[in-house]
Amino acid sequence: MSSSSKREIVDDGRGADDEEATVVLLRSCVERNPFIGEPHLVLAQVYLTKAKFEEAEREAERGLTLMLEWGSAWDKRMSWEGWIAWARVLLMKARDRSWPQTSWGILNLGLVK
């Protein structure tokens, strides 16, 4: 992900109205650097919020695989362990075909059933 693309996605605080633009930017990031997992995981989260569960599962699986293969986070704002945990939550929710609709629901995500 180029630093300017990352800035556009993360730092500008894009809202729900810009979700399609965010998807386009994330896909561009994945095409430019297919070896990093984080853009796949962010894309999976965007797809989950739009109830596109098959797309979310595909991106979460790819992102998790890449993260596990590298054993290191490219995006250092969160630890590698944090990225792995979040990737597993995204994958679980994509397979469950569910995603919380409130902030409280998102805060309560976890691997406990």
MDTraj code that builds the backbone (N, CA, C; nanometers):
import mdtraj as md
import numpy as np

residues = "MET SER SER SER SER LYS ARG GLU ILE VAL ASP ASP GLY ARG GLY ALA ASP ASP GLU GLU ALA THR VAL VAL LEU LEU ARG SER CYS VAL GLU ARG ASN PRO PHE ILE GLY GLU PRO HIS LEU VAL LEU ALA GLN VAL TYR LEU THR LYS ALA LYS PHE GLU GLU ALA GLU ARG GLU ALA GLU ARG GLY LEU THR LEU MET LEU GLU TRP GLY SER ALA TRP ASP LYS ARG MET SER TRP GLU GLY TRP ILE ALA TRP ALA ARG VAL LEU LEU MET LYS ALA ARG ASP ARG SER TRP PRO GLN THR SER TRP GLY ILE LEU ASN LEU GLY LEU VAL LYS".split()
xyz = np.array([
    [0.0864, -0.1154, 0.0000],
    [0.0000, 0.0000, 0.0000],
    [0.0906, 0.1210, 0.0000],
    [0.0702, 0.2084, -0.0945],
    [0.1536, 0.3280, -0.0953],
    [0.1143, 0.4162, 0.0219],
    [0.2085, 0.4959, 0.0689],
    [0.1787, 0.5799, 0.1847],
    [0.0678, 0.6790, 0.1543],
    [0.0595, 0.7285, 0.0310],
    [-0.0483, 0.8226, -0.0011],
    [-0.1836, 0.7526, -0.0018],
    [-0.1899, 0.6282, -0.0511],
    [-0.3155, 0.5529, -0.0486],
    [-0.3573, 0.5238, 0.0940],
    [-0.2599, 0.4845, 0.1773],
    [-0.2906, 0.4563, 0.3172],
    [-0.3446, 0.5810, 0.3851],
    [-0.2820, 0.6939, 0.3585],
    [-0.3285, 0.8196, 0.4166],
    [-0.4711, 0.8493, 0.3729],
    [-0.4995, 0.8285, 0.2448],
    [-0.6336, 0.8545, 0.1942],
    [-0.7369, 0.7683, 0.2646],
    [-0.7047, 0.6430, 0.2896],
    [-0.7999, 0.5505, 0.3498],
    [-0.8129, 0.5726, 0.4995],
    [-0.7016, 0.5793, 0.5686],
    [-0.7016, 0.5787, 0.7141],
    [-0.7097, 0.7180, 0.7739],
    [-0.6260, 0.8065, 0.7292],
    [-0.6098, 0.9339, 0.7967],
    [-0.7150, 1.0381, 0.7621],
    [-0.7825, 1.0238, 0.6496],
    [-0.8813, 1.1233, 0.6110],
    [-1.0175, 1.1000, 0.6742],
    [-1.0338, 0.9904, 0.7470],
    [-1.1591, 0.9643, 0.8159],
    [-1.2773, 0.9487, 0.7221],
    [-1.2579, 0.8737, 0.6158],
    [-1.3663, 0.8534, 0.5194],
    [-1.4873, 0.7945, 0.5903],
    [-1.6047, 0.8359, 0.5480],
    [-1.7285, 0.7876, 0.6069],
    [-1.7954, 0.6843, 0.5191],
    [-1.9167, 0.6481, 0.5565],
    [-1.9918, 0.5460, 0.4839],
    [-2.0167, 0.5861, 0.3394],
    [-2.0300, 0.7155, 0.3120],
    [-2.0549, 0.7615, 0.1758],
    [-1.9372, 0.7339, 0.0837],
    [-1.8202, 0.7163, 0.1399],
    [-1.7001, 0.6936, 0.0599],
    [-1.6577, 0.5470, 0.0583],
    [-1.7478, 0.4559, 0.0967],
    [-1.7101, 0.3147, 0.1039],
    [-1.6634, 0.2612, -0.0311],
    [-1.7316, 0.2989, -0.1383],
    [-1.6916, 0.2482, -0.2701],
    [-1.5535, 0.3007, -0.3088],
    [-1.5265, 0.4272, -0.2790],
    [-1.3934, 0.4827, -0.3061],
    [-1.2882, 0.4096, -0.2228],
    [-1.3225, 0.3739, -0.1003],
    [-1.2308, 0.2998, -0.0142],
    [-1.2019, 0.1623, -0.0731],
    [-1.3053, 0.0956, -0.1237],
    [-1.2864, -0.0357, -0.1864],
    [-1.1933, -0.0239, -0.3067],
    [-1.2140, 0.0778, -0.3880],
    [-1.1283, 0.0985, -0.5056],
    [-0.9832, 0.1204, -0.4627],
    [-0.9617, 0.2032, -0.3612],
    [-0.8255, 0.2282, -0.3128],
    [-0.7613, 0.1013, -0.2559],
    [-0.8389, 0.0254, -0.1794],
    [-0.7841, -0.0976, -0.1218],
    [-0.7502, -0.1998, -0.2293],
    [-0.8362, -0.2130, -0.3279],
    [-0.8057, -0.3049, -0.4386],
    [-0.6786, -0.2612, -0.5110],
    [-0.6627, -0.1306, -0.5280],
    [-0.5419, -0.0772, -0.5907],
    [-0.4187, -0.1113, -0.5072],
    [-0.4315, -0.0992, -0.3757],
    [-0.3201, -0.1327, -0.2860],
    [-0.2820, -0.2795, -0.2992],
    [-0.3827, -0.3665, -0.3046],
    [-0.3587, -0.5103, -0.3162],
    [-0.2895, -0.5427, -0.4485],
    [-0.3314, -0.4762, -0.5553],
    [-0.2691, -0.4998, -0.6861],
    [-0.1242, -0.4521, -0.6881],
    [-0.0977, -0.3397, -0.6225],
    [0.0377, -0.2832, -0.6237],
    [0.1351, -0.3611, -0.5366],
    [0.0855, -0.4175, -0.4279],
    [0.1715, -0.4960, -0.3406],
    [0.0934, -0.6171, -0.2911],
    [0.0953, -0.7239, -0.3679],
    [0.0157, -0.8416, -0.3332],
    [0.0722, -0.9242, -0.2174],
    [0.1810, -0.8776, -0.1572],
    [0.2480, -0.9562, -0.0550],
    [0.2180, -0.9125, 0.0877],
    [0.1347, -0.8110, 0.1061],
    [0.1018, -0.7668, 0.2417],
    [-0.0442, -0.7997, 0.2718],
    [-0.0699, -0.8397, 0.3949],
    [-0.2027, -0.8868, 0.4308],
    [-0.2997, -0.7810, 0.4786],
    [-0.2484, -0.6731, 0.5360],
    [-0.3356, -0.5755, 0.5995],
    [-0.4417, -0.5153, 0.5071],
    [-0.4088, -0.4787, 0.3828],
    [-0.5150, -0.4250, 0.2965],
    [-0.6280, -0.5251, 0.2719],
    [-0.5937, -0.6527, 0.2637],
    [-0.6971, -0.7557, 0.2488],
    [-0.7887, -0.7575, 0.3712],
    [-0.7305, -0.7415, 0.4891],
    [-0.8099, -0.7456, 0.6114],
    [-0.9001, -0.6237, 0.6236],
    [-0.8489, -0.5075, 0.5880],
    [-0.9325, -0.3870, 0.5912],
    [-1.0441, -0.3998, 0.4881],
    [-1.0126, -0.4536, 0.3720],
    [-1.1135, -0.4755, 0.2686],
    [-1.2188, -0.5754, 0.3177],
    [-1.1766, -0.6798, 0.3870],
    [-1.2716, -0.7759, 0.4443],
    [-1.3668, -0.7067, 0.5409],
    [-1.3144, -0.6166, 0.6226],
    [-1.3996, -0.5450, 0.7176],
    [-1.5002, -0.4559, 0.6444],
    [-1.4566, -0.3890, 0.5396],
    [-1.5485, -0.3062, 0.4603],
    [-1.6585, -0.3936, 0.4017],
    [-1.6206, -0.5080, 0.3457],
    [-1.7205, -0.5987, 0.2886],
    [-1.8177, -0.6487, 0.3953],
    [-1.7687, -0.6776, 0.5147],
    [-1.8576, -0.7218, 0.6221],
    [-1.9605, -0.6149, 0.6567],
    [-1.9183, -0.4898, 0.6604],
    [-2.0135, -0.3826, 0.6928],
    [-2.1198, -0.3677, 0.5848],
    [-2.0895, -0.4165, 0.4637],
    [-2.1849, -0.4097, 0.3523],
    [-2.2576, -0.5430, 0.3324],
    [-2.2389, -0.6367, 0.4240],
    [-2.3002, -0.7701, 0.4188],
    [-2.2603, -0.8468, 0.2924],
    [-2.1396, -0.8235, 0.2442],
    [-2.0847, -0.8993, 0.1310],
    [-1.9946, -1.0082, 0.1895],
    [-2.0600, -1.1125, 0.2412],
    [-1.9899, -1.2117, 0.3219],
    [-1.8935, -1.2990, 0.2423],
    [-1.9287, -1.3365, 0.1212],
    [-1.8370, -1.4185, 0.0414],
    [-1.7094, -1.3422, 0.0095],
    [-1.7235, -1.2159, -0.0299],
    [-1.6066, -1.1331, -0.0584],
    [-1.5233, -1.1127, 0.0678],
    [-1.5920, -1.0913, 0.1799],
    [-1.5224, -1.0715, 0.3075],
    [-1.4439, -1.1961, 0.3461],
    [-1.5045, -1.3123, 0.3284],
    [-1.4351, -1.4371, 0.3623],
    [-1.3107, -1.4552, 0.2759],
    [-1.3240, -1.4300, 0.1472],
    [-1.2095, -1.4434, 0.0555],
    [-1.0947, -1.3509, 0.0971],
    [-1.1263, -1.2246, 0.1263],
    [-1.0221, -1.1276, 0.1627],
    [-0.9624, -1.1585, 0.2994],
    [-1.0462, -1.1997, 0.3946],
    [-0.9953, -1.2330, 0.5282],
    [-0.9023, -1.3543, 0.5214],
    [-0.9411, -1.4553, 0.4432],
    [-0.8546, -1.5735, 0.4277],
    [-0.7203, -1.5361, 0.3661],
    [-0.7244, -1.4545, 0.2613],
    [-0.5999, -1.4143, 0.1945],
    [-0.5130, -1.3308, 0.2882],
    [-0.5747, -1.2354, 0.3565],
    [-0.4996, -1.1508, 0.4484],
    [-0.4364, -1.2304, 0.5611],
    [-0.5134, -1.3220, 0.6195],
    [-0.4614, -1.4052, 0.7280],
    [-0.3467, -1.4932, 0.6785],
    [-0.3636, -1.5534, 0.5626],
    [-0.2577, -1.6379, 0.5063],
    [-0.1287, -1.5588, 0.4871],
    [-0.1403, -1.4406, 0.4282],
    [-0.0211, -1.3579, 0.4062],
    [0.0444, -1.3182, 0.5382],
    [-0.0360, -1.2798, 0.6355],
    [0.0193, -1.2397, 0.7652],
    [0.0933, -1.3566, 0.8306],
    [0.0344, -1.4758, 0.8236],
    [0.0988, -1.5932, 0.8830],
    [0.2255, -1.6323, 0.8079],
    [0.2248, -1.6180, 0.6765],
    [0.3445, -1.6503, 0.5986],
    [0.4599, -1.5568, 0.6315],
    [0.4301, -1.4281, 0.6457],
    [0.5358, -1.3306, 0.6730],
    [0.5800, -1.3326, 0.8189],
    [0.4878, -1.3577, 0.9103],
    [0.5227, -1.3584, 1.0519],
    [0.5557, -1.2215, 1.1071],
    [0.5137, -1.1182, 1.0353],
    [0.5423, -0.9806, 1.0763],
    [0.4364, -0.8889, 1.0171],
    [0.4036, -0.7848, 1.0912],
    [0.3067, -0.6867, 1.0417],
    [0.3773, -0.5834, 0.9550],
    [0.3180, -0.5522, 0.8417],
    [0.3672, -0.4419, 0.7587],
    [0.3203, -0.3108, 0.8206],
    [0.1950, -0.3070, 0.8616],
    [0.1359, -0.1894, 0.9258],
    [0.1638, -0.2004, 1.0755],
    [0.2523, -0.1180, 1.1243],
    [0.3005, -0.1291, 1.2623],
    [0.2121, -0.0580, 1.3653],
    [0.0981, -0.0041, 1.3228],
    [0.0106, 0.0623, 1.4196],
    [-0.0540, -0.0366, 1.5151],
    [-0.0501, -0.1640, 1.4769],
    [-0.1017, -0.2697, 1.5625],
    [-0.0003, -0.3838, 1.5561],
    [0.0133, -0.4565, 1.6647],
    [0.1098, -0.5672, 1.6669],
    [0.0666, -0.6773, 1.5701],
    [0.1622, -0.7618, 1.5342],
    [0.1318, -0.8756, 1.4482],
    [0.0244, -0.9630, 1.5128],
    [0.0387, -0.9851, 1.6433],
    [-0.0594, -1.0671, 1.7154],
    [-0.1987, -1.0052, 1.7087],
    [-0.2041, -0.8722, 1.7174],
    [-0.3325, -0.8025, 1.7056],
    [-0.3943, -0.8205, 1.5683],
    [-0.3119, -0.8090, 1.4644],
    [-0.3611, -0.8297, 1.3277],
    [-0.4120, -0.9725, 1.3095],
    [-0.3393, -1.0704, 1.3631],
    [-0.3810, -1.2104, 1.3497],
    [-0.5137, -1.2330, 1.4211],
    [-0.5263, -1.1811, 1.5419],
    [-0.6519, -1.1963, 1.6159],
    [-0.7675, -1.1324, 1.5396],
    [-0.7456, -1.0116, 1.4874],
    [-0.8515, -0.9418, 1.4138],
    [-0.8848, -1.0168, 1.2847],
    [-0.7842, -1.0695, 1.2167],
    [-0.8081, -1.1470, 1.0942],
    [-0.8956, -1.2680, 1.1239],
    [-0.8694, -1.3339, 1.2349],
    [-0.9487, -1.4519, 1.2715],
    [-1.0920, -1.4146, 1.3060],
    [-1.1107, -1.3007, 1.3705],
    [-1.2465, -1.2526, 1.3991],
    [-1.3191, -1.2214, 1.2685],
    [-1.2527, -1.1511, 1.1767],
    [-1.3145, -1.1181, 1.0480],
    [-1.3533, -1.2448, 0.9726],
    [-1.2648, -1.3422, 0.9702],
    [-1.2925, -1.4671, 0.9005],
    [-1.4086, -1.5415, 0.9662],
    [-1.4102, -1.5465, 1.0978],
    [-1.5184, -1.6131, 1.1699],
    [-1.6531, -1.5479, 1.1391],
    [-1.6571, -1.4145, 1.1433],
    [-1.7832, -1.3440, 1.1186],
    [-1.8267, -1.3581, 0.9730],
    [-1.7325, -1.3608, 0.8802],
    [-1.7677, -1.3811, 0.7392],
    [-1.8288, -1.5196, 0.7202],
    [-1.7718, -1.6195, 0.7841],
    [-1.8251, -1.7559, 0.7734],
    [-1.9597, -1.7697, 0.8439],
    [-1.9782, -1.6949, 0.9526],
    [-2.1066, -1.6941, 1.0244],
    [-2.2134, -1.6144, 0.9502],
    [-2.1708, -1.5378, 0.8509],
    [-2.2602, -1.4495, 0.7742],
    [-2.3303, -1.3491, 0.8656],
    [-2.2492, -1.2888, 0.9543],
    [-2.3047, -1.1877, 1.0453],
    [-2.1997, -1.0815, 1.0745],
    [-2.2480, -0.9622, 1.1049],
    [-2.1609, -0.8526, 1.1450],
    [-2.2428, -0.7590, 1.2328],
    [-2.1866, -0.7122, 1.3444],
    [-2.2611, -0.6232, 1.4335],
    [-2.3045, -0.4945, 1.3630],
    [-2.4195, -0.4453, 1.4013],
    [-2.4728, -0.3233, 1.3415],
    [-2.4543, -0.2007, 1.4306],
    [-2.3955, -0.2207, 1.5486],
    [-2.3735, -0.1088, 1.6402],
    [-2.2275, -0.1056, 1.6839],
    [-2.1859, 0.0087, 1.7325],
    [-2.0493, 0.0205, 1.7862],
    [-2.0301, -0.0738, 1.9041],
    [-2.1315, -0.0863, 1.9877],
    [-2.1229, -0.1752, 2.1037],
    [-2.1018, -0.3195, 2.0577],
    [-2.1716, -0.3588, 1.9527],
    [-2.1548, -0.4933, 1.8992],
    [-2.0136, -0.5178, 1.8496],
    [-1.9558, -0.4186, 1.7853],
    [-1.8184, -0.4321, 1.7357],
    [-1.7203, -0.4399, 1.8522],
    [-1.7437, -0.3598, 1.9558],
    [-1.6562, -0.3645, 2.0729],
    [-1.6600, -0.5006, 2.1415],
    [-1.7713, -0.5716, 2.1272],
    [-1.7876, -0.7007, 2.1937],
    [-1.7489, -0.8197, 2.1072],
    [-1.6889, -0.7952, 1.9912],
    [-1.6451, -0.9070, 1.9079],
    [-1.5343, -0.9840, 1.9783],
    [-1.5347, -1.1118, 1.9586],
    [-1.4305, -1.1952, 2.0164],
    [-1.4458, -1.3368, 1.9676],
    [-1.3577, -1.4219, 2.0093],
    [-1.3627, -1.5604, 1.9653],
    [-1.4316, -1.6513, 2.0660],
    [-1.5084, -1.5952, 2.1573],
    [-1.5814, -1.6731, 2.2564],
    [-1.7246, -1.6879, 2.2082],
    [-1.7719, -1.8108, 2.2021],
    [-1.9110, -1.8361, 2.1608],
    [-1.9880, -1.8934, 2.2758],
])
top = md.Topology()
chain = top.add_chain()
for i, resn in enumerate(residues, 1):
    res = top.add_residue(resn, chain, resSeq=i)
    for name in ("N", "CA", "C"):
        top.add_atom(name, md.element.get_by_symbol(name[0]), res)
traj = md.Trajectory(xyz[None], top)
